[in-house]
Amino acid sequence: MKENLWQIAESMGQPVRAPLQPIHDPLLDAHGVRLFLKREDLIHPHVSGNKWRKLKYNLLQARAEEQSTLLTFGGAYSNHILATAHAGRLWGFRTIGIIRGEAYAPLNPVLAAAQAAGMALRYMPRWRYRQKELPEVATELAQRFGPFYLLPEGGTNQLAVQGCKEIVDDIAIPFDTIVCPCGTGGTLAGLAAGLAAGQQALGVAVLRGENFLDDAVRRLLIRKDCRATWQLTFDYHLGGYAKSTPQLLEFIESFARRHDVRLDPVYTGKMMFGLYDLISKGRFRTGETVVAVHTGNGSSDM
Ligand SMILES: *Cc1c(COP(=O)(O)O)cnc(C)c1O
């Protein structure tokens, strides 16, 4: 068995490419900020790059436990569901997706793609879905489906944080601040865990729920002492998860025109919109180097 799943992916014709792209803009020049985009979106055409990072060590663990089935949870537009379906197909796992709520026909494009990648879709009523962390639910699922490796909703756990830390390891230039969009906070925790002294991570929350997210990131952090190196902003969720404004859509469109980079309205669009606003307000020092993580262009749900 090969140790490195990236090598397996590459041997199967899936290049793992996430280069740094310099971004040039009058606003950046005016404030003396150097900005790079870490193109995690180039890792896979249909799957968010950060979901891929989160899966890496989980899949190695599943193999080490000799599990042949991955089971996970998600909403009907979940990037994580789709990522698990693709990863399962690529690395030879059966996959089961437990979807929140009722089944709809026809399947939406995300679930249709997950099913086409071989995932078995099963639906769970919302009241039950809220209880999915209870041991009795796991027992019931095991009785129904047999043994499986469990991936939490959004794919966020300690092994996912370890995988996201490699986003930082993969950056070859010195930088001061790294920025990412935050859903569950797993990606931000990974970035924070990978920082060197003097560097900081900034998470742009895409949903409401201040206290929840702050606690979640803290719990996930491997280095408990790195509280000082990360921060969250809740100023750019624009009303909540998947909520949008004409201003945001205008920003995404003009960013695409100027830089030929597609941002999505749920995650990366809000991050970049927030980052530009913070730069215009003088949040960053002259001469500072900022890396923004383009986490991917998935379907837009956790
Ligand atoms: C899931 C997702 C996120 C959120 O990542 P968390 O680790 O849950 O905070 C950000 N960007 C994209 C594109 C995603 O699919």
The ligand as a Tripos MOL2 file, in Angstrom:
@<TRIPOS>MOLECULE
LIG
   15    15     1     0     0
SMALL
NO_CHARGES

@<TRIPOS>ATOM
      1 C1        -16.7440   23.5150    3.3050 C.3       1 LIG1
      2 C2        -16.1070   24.7090    2.7360 C.ar      1 LIG1
      3 C3        -15.5540   25.7140    3.5510 C.ar      1 LIG1
      4 C4        -15.6450   25.7020    5.0620 C.3       1 LIG1
      5 O1        -14.6390   24.9520    5.6550 O.3       1 LIG1
      6 P1        -14.6680   24.6530    7.2280 P.3       1 LIG1
      7 O2        -13.4650   23.8440    7.4730 O.co2     1 LIG1
      8 O3        -15.9380   23.8770    7.4890 O.co2     1 LIG1
      9 O4        -14.6880   25.9310    7.9650 O.co2     1 LIG1
     10 C5        -14.9170   26.7830    2.9250 C.ar      1 LIG1
     11 N1        -14.8550   26.8730    1.5800 N.ar      1 LIG1
     12 C6        -15.3850   25.9420    0.7730 C.ar      1 LIG1
     13 C7        -15.3000   26.1290   -0.6960 C.3       1 LIG1
     14 C8        -16.0260   24.8180    1.3230 C.ar      1 LIG1
     15 O5        -16.5720   23.8900    0.5150 O.3       1 LIG1
@<TRIPOS>BOND
     1     1     2 1
     2     2     3 ar
     3     2    14 ar
     4     3     4 1
     5     3    10 ar
     6     4     5 1
     7     5     6 1
     8     6     7 2
     9     6     8 1
    10     6     9 1
    11    10    11 ar
    12    11    12 ar
    13    12    13 1
    14    12    14 ar
    15    14    15 1
@<TRIPOS>SUBSTRUCTURE
     1 LIG1         1 GROUP 0 **** ****
